[in-house]
Each structure stands twice: as C-alpha cells, then as structure tokens.
Amino acid sequence: MLHSVVDWQRWLLEPWLAGLRLGAGQPVWQRLLMAQHVLAERTMAASEASAEPIETAVARDHAGVSSARTVEAGPFSRLVRFRAGGSGPPSLLVAPHSGYAGAVLSELAASLLQTGDVYFLDWLDARLVPRSHGRFGLDEQLAIVVLALARIGGPVNLVGVSQSGPVALAAAALATSAGATLPRPRSLVLLGAPVGTAQRRSAIDWLAAGLDQGMLDTCLISVVPDRYPGAGRRVYPGLFQLMAVLLANPNAYFGTQAGLWLELLAGEPGTYDRLHADLHRLLDVPAELYSESVDNLVRRSPLTDTGLTLGSHAIPTGDLAALPVLTVEAANDELVGMGATHAVQQLAGPGSQSVTVQDAAHHALFLGPLFASAVAPPLRGFLQAQR
C-alpha cells in the first residue's frame, strides 16, 4: 500500500517539479527554484530502489582502495572484499538491515581500511528479492554472518553496527565456543547496538515496544508492488525508517534539509550535501526480519544472565571472556537506549574498552564530523592493538 501511495504522490508532484524546472530558467528565480527543485527530487528519490553500490561509496571516501571484489553473493546479501594499503588484520563489517542501505557506512569502512583489508557484508533491498527465495529473519541473517566468517577462513576483527550488533555478537559467541569450527575473531566491535537492557530507553524503543504484533503488521508492513522483482513480498519499507529518524530527532532532520537548501542556493555543495544523501539512502527490510528484530531486540533484551537468545538460538556467552571487545555509544542516541551496547562489557575479555561520544546522535557513530573526530581514532587504536 505504501509504495502505491508514494507513486501517486510522485504523479501529483511531477507538474510542480516541472514548473520548478521551467522557472529555474529565468534569471531572477534561477537559484531559488533550482535549489527547491533539487531538494524535492533528492528527497523523493529516497523511495526508489536504487541504492549506491558499496564499492562506489567506499572508493569515494577512501582513495587508497586498490581493489574491490565480490567474494560471496546470495539472494539476500553480498560479501565484498576491499583491499587497501594497510597491512594489519582484516575486518568483517556487518551492515545493519534496518532500513538504510549499506552505503551509509562508507566512512566507517574507509576508516577501517586504514588498519587492513575490509570484508563488507551488505544486504539487498527486499524489493529486489523474488518471493521464491523464501523468508529472511534473524536466523537467516545469523547464518549468513557465520557463513561469511567461514568463507574468509581466518581471524578477523568483527564489527557490528546498530541492528547487526546482536547478530555479530551471536556469531562471535559461536566462533569462540568450545569445539567451534569457525575461525576465532581477533576482536569484536559494537557501535550503537541494542544488545543488553538499556538504562534509559530511546523514544523509538518505547514506540515499537508499545505496538502489538497485529498493529505492527497493519501499520508498518507493506507489500512490494508488481513492478519490482520482489513483487508480493511483505516488507518494512525503508521510508518508515526515515520517518522514525525524523520523529526521533526532528531538529537534526529538518536542519539537514535546510542546510542542503542553503548549500544549493549558494551553489556550493558541502557537509549537508553528503549528510542529506546518507539520510536518504534507504532500502526495504523483509517483514520477518523487522518483526523478529522488534520482538527480540526491542521488546526484550537478547542478552540475559544465562546467555544470548537470538531468533531460535540460545547461545552460551561464557567463552567471550577471552575476547577483546570495544563498545561505542552515542550519549544522545535517539534509536538505541543508553547502556544497551556497553552491557556487553560484562562478558568481555582483557583489553576491552568502552567509549561514549558526548553530544552525539545515533548516526554520528558511523558518519559525519563527530565520527571522524570522536569515533574513528579510538576505533583504529583499538584495532591496531589487536595485531
């Protein structure tokens, strides 16, 4: 239903956009109308299934990438290896599958490339996955992360971000358990991940936890229309994730819109040009994964006193005591409650660290000026210590 509404709105707005294009040809109105036209088109483009390839995004942010190739490809995911000048141990970066395209992590990937090669586990837009490939929930997501570890075949620094944090933790627990056949990770890094019980829940947590399953299906789940390969698949549209960010932090969102408009008006793309693009890199999430994530990561904590429960798996966590773990939280995180990521430190081994970034929202953990100044340096320092 949502995709049909978006198409209808686009049809209604096209005459207005055409008028802006015509008016932009007049000298007096040129900059004003063209700025408004570009802003409107770029915002509306968020509903399209045309995410920037992760290879393009990372090459833009890290000029030192020597090559990028797909190591493994399936109907729901791609494992891409980036080679760089660094000679340290490789990292496996697991992108979250919560409504944003993996390209929003390009700055994080570029920072990791300064310490060694990066394997990037990216997720495909569910609109593009035919229904014949079946369901995709937390069990399937965990299986793909475990397969990536096996495919790499050697120790890596395992990095989970936001929604992928619990899956990365589960994979680390499986790989460090007695008798495991998987390569043991060198370390685990979790950035803004909903793993433990939060000391203070976020607004989005309260909203999602308050919806029962019937209401969640009615209000937040849509069906892919016929024009996409995934026609008929039930999905959580990426547009809803953008709305969640808007509701949770309206000042930041509208500030980004206003900042880009001023940059367009001045004819000088800058910080807001990039930030606006990243905030609108959306993709649809399989309905099973979204529903299970709300139930398993929001309504209840996956990490308990007895171990980790993720999907249908109950995973002991005792062997993590020998694994160095870095946890990073944003003090003003609007999506993940305070303390939910640092809770993993109770399981962590020697050399573990926790970092709280003051005056930072969720997205500052992987993009923007605060990421560059407050997250990237301790992250690289921690990884360099694992050599």
N, C-alpha and C positions, 0 to 999 in steps of 0.2 A: 504493500500500500504506500509506504513512504516513497519508494522510487517513482511511483506513478505521480504522486503529488509533486515531487521535485521536477519531473518532466513537464507537468502542467504549469508550474511556476516559471520554468525557463521559457516556455512558449509565450506566456503572458509578458515576460520581461524583455523578450527579444526586440519588440518595437521600440521600447525605451532605450535599450542599448544601441540600436541602430540610430536613434535620434542623437544620442551622445556622440557617436562616431561622426555623424554629419556635422553636428555643431562644433566638434573639435577642429574642423577645417577653417573655422572663422577665427581671425587673428585675436580678437578680444577674448573669446571664450576658450581658445585652444587648450591652454594648460589646465584650466579648471575642469572642463568637460572631459578631456582625455584622462586626467587623474581619476575622476569619478568612474569613467568607463573601465579603466584598467582594474581599479579596486573592485568594482562589481563583478567583472568577469573572473578575476582571480579567486574571489570568494565563492562564486557559484561553481567554479571548476572543482571544488573540493568534493562534489558529489560524483565526479567521474572516476571510473576505474582505470586510471592511467598514471599509476604511481611511478616516480622516478626510480630507475634501476639503482640498486645499492652500489653497483660498480661506478656509475656516473657520479653519484653523490660523494662517495669516498674519494674518488680521483680529484674532485673539485676541492676538497678540504685537506688533501694530503698530496702534495706534488711529488712526494718521494715514492709513491706506489709504482713498483716495477712491473707487476702483472696482477691480473685477477682472473680466476677461472672457476667454473662451477665444478665442485667435487662430487656432489650428490644432488639429484633433483627428483622430487616426487610430486604428486598431485597437489599437496598442501604446502610444500616447503622447498627451499633451495639452500644448500650449503656452499658458500663461496669462499675461496681462499685468496687472501690478499698478501702479496709478498712485498716487503719493504726493505729499507737499508739496515734496520735493526737486526742484531744477531742473537737476541735473547730468546727465551722460550716462547712458543706461540700461545695465543689466547683464543678461546672459543667464546664469542659474544652471541648470546641468545637474545634475539629481539623479543619484545613483548608482543602478544597477539591480542590487543585490547581495543583496536580501532584506528591505530596510527600505523602508517607504512614504516618499514624498517629504515628508510632513508633519513628519518629524523635523528637516527643515531650516528650519522656520518661523522660528526665532530668527535664523538666518543670513540668510534672506530679509528679515526685518524690519530687520536691521542694514543690509543693502544699500539698503533703501528710504530710508534717511536721506541717501543720496547721489544718488538719482534713481530713475526707474521700474525695475521688475524684470520681466523675462520669465523665467518659471519653466517649465523643461522637465521634465515629470513622466511617470512610467511607470505603465502599468496593470498590475494584478495578472494574471499569466499565466493564473490560473484562470478569468478572465473573458473571455479572448480565444479565440473559436472556432478550431478547428484549420484551418478553411477559409482563414484569413488567413496560413497558412504559417509558415515558420521565422522566428526572430529571433535573430541573432547579432551579433558585433561590427561586421560590415559594415553590417547594417541599423541598428544603433544610431548609427554614424557618419553614415550617410546622413540620419537624422532630425535630428542636430545641425547638419549642413550645411544642410539644408532650413530649419531654424529661423533660421540666420543670414541666409539669402536672404529668408525671409519678413519678418524685421524690417527688412531693407533699408538699414540704416545701421550705423555703427561702434558696437560695444558693448564693455563690459568682460566678457570671457568667463570664467566661474567654473566650475571642475570640482572635485568632491569625491569622494575615495576612488575607487571603481571608475570613475566618469565622468571622472577626471582624464586618463587616456591618450586618451580619445575627444575631450575638449576640446582637448588638445594637438594631436592629429591635425587637428582642424578648424581650429585656429589656423595650423598649418603650411600647410594647403591654402589658407587665405584670404590668407596673406602671400606665397605663392609668386609668382614672375614670371608674369604673364599671367592671374592669378586673376580670376574674375568675381564672386567673393564680396566683400561689404564687409569691409574690413580691420579686425580688432578694435583697440580702443584699447589694451587690455592683456590679460594672461592671469593668472588667479589659480588656484593649485592647492593644495588643502588635503588633506593626508594621502593623496596619490595614488601608486599603485605604478607609477611610470614608468621610473626608472632602476634600476641594480643597487644593491641595499641594502648598506650597510657591515655591518649586522647584521640578519639575517633574523628575522622575527617567528615566534612559535610556530605560528600559523595557516599561515604560508608553508611551514614545514617539513612540517606535516601534509598540506596539499594537494599539495605537490610530491612527496610520497612515495607518493601513490596513482596507480597506472597507470590508463589510461582504462577498462579493464574493471571495476576495483574502484570507480572513481568512479561509473560508471553503476549498478553493483549497490547500492552503499551510500548514495549521495546523490541519486539521481534517482528521482522518483516519477511516477505517472500521475494526472491530475486525474480525480476520480470523476464519475459521471453527473449529480449534482445541480448542477454548475456549467456555465456556457456553454462553458467550455474543455474539456469532457469529452474524455478521450483524449489531451490534450496532455501531453507529457513536461516536467516542471518540476523545478527545485531548490526545495524548499519553504522558505518563509521561516523556519519553525521550526528548520531546520538552521542558519540564520544566527544565530538566538538561541542555539542550543546552542554554536555556535562562540565567541560572545562570552562565554558562561558558562564554557566550558573555558579560554579565554584569560585571563579576568580574573574568577575565581570570587568573590574578595573584594568586588569592585565590584558584581557582580550580586546576591549574597546580602545585601550591605549595603543595596542599594536595596530588596529585598524586606522586610528587617527595618525599614528606615526608614519605608516606607509603612505597614506594620502598626502601628508606634507612632503614626504620624500619625492613622490610622483609629481607633485605640484612644482617642486624645485628642480625636477629633472635630474636628481642626484640620488640614485638608489644607495641605501646604506644598511644599517643594522636592522631596521624594521622590514626591509625588503626580504631579508633572509628569514627573520622570525615569523613573518606572516606566512611565507611559503611553508615553513616547517609545521606551523599550527594547523595548516590545511592539507597536509599530506595524509589522507585518510584511506582506510580500506575496511571492508565488511568482515565481520567475525562469524564463524559458524555458530549457530544458535546454541548447540550443545556446549561448546567451549565457554560461551558467555554465561549461560545458565549455571554450569558447574563452577565457574570461577566465582560468581556471586555467592553461591552456596558454600563453597569450600574455602574461599579466601576472604570473604567479607562477613557473611553471617556467623561463621565460626573460624577460629584460627587453625591453619593446617598444622602448626607446631604446638604440641602438648607435652606434658610431663612424661608421657610414655613413648613419644617418638613423633614421626611426621605422617600425617594422613593426607594423601593427595589422590583424588579420584577414587579408584577401587584399591589403592595400595596403602598398606600400613608399613612404614619403613623405619627400622631402628636407626637412631642417630648417634649412638654411643661412640662409634669409630671416627666421628668427625673431630674428636678431641685432639687428634694429631694434625689437623688441617688448619693452616693459617687462613683466617677469614677477615676480609675488610668489609665493613658495613658503612654505608653513607646515607644520611637522611637530610632532607631539607626542613629547616625549622618551621617554615610556613607552608608545608606540603598540603595542598588542598584535595589531593586524591588518596593519599595513604596516611593513616594515622601515625602520630608521633610514637616512637618506640617499637613499632611493628617490625622494623628492619633490624634495629640493634638487639632485639630479643635473641637473635641467633648467636650473639656473643657468649651466651651461657653454655653453648656447645663447642665453642671454637678452641683451636689449639694455640700453642706458643707462636708469638709473632703476629697475633691478630690485632686489628686496630678498628676503632670506630670514629667516624667523622660526622659532625653535624654542621651543616652550612647555614649560617645565620642569614636572615632576611631573604631566604631563597624559597621559591615555589617549586613544584614538582619538576617542571621542565628544565629548571636550572641544573638539575643533576646530570644532564647529558647534552645540553646545547646552550649557547649564548655566553655573554661575558663572565657571568658568575661561574659557569662550568670551567671556563678557561683559567680563571684565577684561583678558584677555591676547591675544585674537584679534581681537575686533571693533574696538578702537581702531586698531591698525596697519593693519587691512584697510581701514577707512574713510579713514584718512590716505593710504594708497597710491592709492585710487580718486579721492580729491579732487585728488591731484596730476596726474591724467590729464586734467583739464578743459582 
